[in-house]
Amino acid sequence: MENFEQRWKETEAMLLERFGKLPDMESILFLIGINELGAPLDTKFSKEQKQDLMHIAVCTLLGQLGYFEFVLRDEEGWPHFQEVKKVPPTGMKEQEQMLKECVIRYFE
């Protein structure tokens, strides 16, 4: 547990240094989605596209654990995934913990 907390603090410190403020989980997912799409950070996205970017991030992160796999990029360059196995139903705290673990691995 200590190791996780230390690694999460290091990840937060890296994000703070890189972006000048500490992003919340939604913002982290948004940034990962933009990175996976390969779009410049200053690209303007619609509300629906922002949700899609966060979905891309969740699929990318949970793909590390074997829940999703990349299928293809569409004609506009957006990545698509398919669910390989169901994510086990857990509480919010457990879900956030799982996502944080994946975020740490993503940035390592």
N, C-alpha and C positions, 0 to 999 in steps of 0.2 A: 504493500500500500504506500509506504514512504517513497519507494522508487517511482510509483505512478505520480504521486503529488509533485515530486521533484521534477520529473520529466514534463508534467503539465505546466509547471511554473516556468521552466526553460522555454517551452513552446510559446507561452504567453509573452515572455520577455522578447523573444525573437519577433513576434507579430507586432508588439508595441514599438520595438525599434524600427521595424520596416515600415509601419504605417502611421506612426506618430500618436496613435491612441490604441487602447486595448479593445479589439473587436469582440462582440458577444458571439455566441454559437451561430446565430443566424448569419451574421456578417462573415464569420469564418467559412460557413458552408457556401455563401455567395462567392467569396474569393476563390475557393477551391473550384466551384463551378465555372467561373470565368477562366481560371487557369486550364481546366480540362477542355473547355471550348477553344481556348487559344486566342481569346479576344483581348484587345487592349483594355486596361483598367478603366479608361475614361469612356468606354462605349456606353451609350444610352440604351437601356433595356426597358421594355414594357413590364407591367406588373406580372403578366403571365410568363414572360421570358425569365424574370427574376425567380419565380417559383420553379420554372424548368431548370434553371441553373442550380438551385438548391437541391433539386431532385437528382441532377447529374452528380453533385457532390456526395449525396447520401449513397447513391449506387456505387460510386467510385470507392468511397470509404468502406462500405459494407462488402464490396467486392474483395477486399483484403481478407475477409473472414469467410469467403466462399458463398455469400448469399446472392450475389449478382455477378453476371459476367458481361463484358462488353460485347456488343453484337456488331454494330457498324456505325459509321458516320453518314448522316443523310446528305442530300445534295447541298444543303446550306452549311455543312460541317458540324452539325450538332450530334454528339455521341448518343447512342441508344444502347440500353442494357436489357437483359432478361433476368428474371428471378430464377435462381438455380435451386434454392431451398428457402423455405419460409423462415423469416426472422422470428425467433421465439417470442411469444408475448411476455413482456416484462413491464415493470413500472417505469415511470418517467425517469427516476434516479438511475436505474440500471441502464436505460436507453442512453441517457446522457453520458454515463460512464463508458459505455461501449463506443459511442461516437468519439469521445475525447481520446480514448486509446487509439482509435483509428486515425484521428487528426494528428496525434503525436507521431505515429508511424509515417503518415503522409509527408510530414515536414522533416523527418529525420533523414 
